[in-house]
Amino acid sequence: MSELLNMSLVEAADSVASGAVSSVELTKAALLAGESAQTRLNCFIDLWPERALKSAAHADAQRIAGASLGPLHGVPLAHKDMFYRAGEISTCGSKIRADFRPTVTATVLERLDSAGAVTLGTLNMAEFATGPTGHNVHYGACRNPWNSDYITGGSSSGSGAATAARLVFGALGSDTGGSVRLPAAACGLFGMKATQSRVSRYGAMGLSFSLDNIGPLARTARDCARMLGVIAGFDELDSTSSRYPTVNYEAATLNPDIKGLRIGVPRAYFRDEADAQVLDAADNALRVLESLGAVIVDVDIPFADVMARIGGPISGIEALALHRAWMRERPQDYGPQTLARHLSNLAVPAADYLAAVQARPRIIREFVDTVFSQCDVLQAPVFPTAIPTIAHTDVGAGQGFEQMLSALTRNTRPFNFLALPGLSTPAGFCRNGLPLSFQLLGRPFAEAKLLRVGAAYEAATQWTTAPPPSAD
């Protein structure tokens, strides 16, 4: 691996801005690494060498000319293949959209472009973002750079693998039931699902209108904060976009002080089915945070008895509404698991969907009031178990696939229904060498607070400094 690619995103941006390294050098190194790693990791759907190098050369020319530089100027990124760029194919990880060329560009991509980022290509993903493991029958399974026999997490599988493997400096994913936090956790990254409405969804493939989120995956808390700072904020093209003011997220990660901050440990549900390694990592992290001055408190969780079920009727019915026509006209072009999931949603009564939608504001209000009157930040596992293998989770649409999917997302999916921000945070490694993690959750629009805690923990532990074996 080129040493250039071992820099953090912030270090890379600063190096380009100072002239210590050119964007063309960074982009050439990233393209070479991406081409080399593709056979091992299968994390790209498409690489754009000519376009990327042209963009990098333009970035270098701007710097030499003394132009004002954005916070991502000249830095190579790549993104899940569901963010539309006008005129470019966006497969959404599917056969059905293998040749789809949108006429609009996603707001998040336009904001990254304006910040000076170089786009390297498009990244692998679960078909139509409907799986938490990284399997894809059309483009092949994406593989974990820490051990290629293991899953990357999904559905933003390529975003996790490419960023962890030092092929790009960061990537965007989407999170409807955990699909930013899960691949971040599986690959040893920070991954931010912001408050629903914080990041525009205009020009991104939809899955569940009520639950979809867009967020960054990056190697450090500060990198994650810089990307979030670029993409967050009101967008008049997205009717659900919030006007709540953004803050300087990156500033929250600099010399972070968490003295007196109350970190909550849930008494119910989120730790109930976690295995020993996962709980040990979470508890060790709590001890580190306590040593930094945080106060650890046990927290009562309202609606613990329904956490596993909330959101299910909403995501199922809304996804079915988007896919109903294709399911009639092109059922053979779906992967078997994706089709089976949509077909199972036909059995969800409309009354259940309406009940979930109507109850959502009350449940959110009571959860926020109850939990965050007891603590400032809630901590919980991301995956309840150690990262599983690709073979173990390759169940197709056979018996037990729904139970497997529910088990993997049991701790992430509730926070999509609750619309709350969550930050997946690396927490070391389990016995098989795969990453361990935890997530930090907060009140609406508390992203900066979560990043502050994540950055404090990161500085004290340094789990994110070593690259995975595939990047050597």
Secondary structure, DSSP 8 states (H G I E B T S, - for coil): --GGGGS-HHHHHHHHHHTSS-HHHHHHHHHHHHHHHHHHH--EEEE-HHHHHHHHHHHHHHHHTT----TTTT-EEEEETTB--TTS---TTSSTTTT---SS--HHHHHHHHTT-EEEEEE--SGGG--SS---TTT----BTTBTTB---SSSHHHHHHHHTTSSS-EEEE-SSSTTHHHHHHHT-EEEE--TTSB--TTB--S-TTT--EEEEESSHHHHHHHHHHHBS--TT-TT---S----TGGGGSS---TT-EEEEESSSTTTT--HHHHHHHHHHHHHHHHTT-EEEEE--TTGGGTTTTTHHHHHHHHHHHHHHHHHH-GGGS-HHHHHHHHHGGGS-HHHHHHHHHHHHHHHHHHHHHHTTT-SEEEE-SSSSS--BHHHH--TTSTTHHHHHHHHHTTTHHHHHTT--EEEEEEEE-TTS-EEEEEEE-STT-HHHHHHHHHHHHHHH-TTSS--GGG-
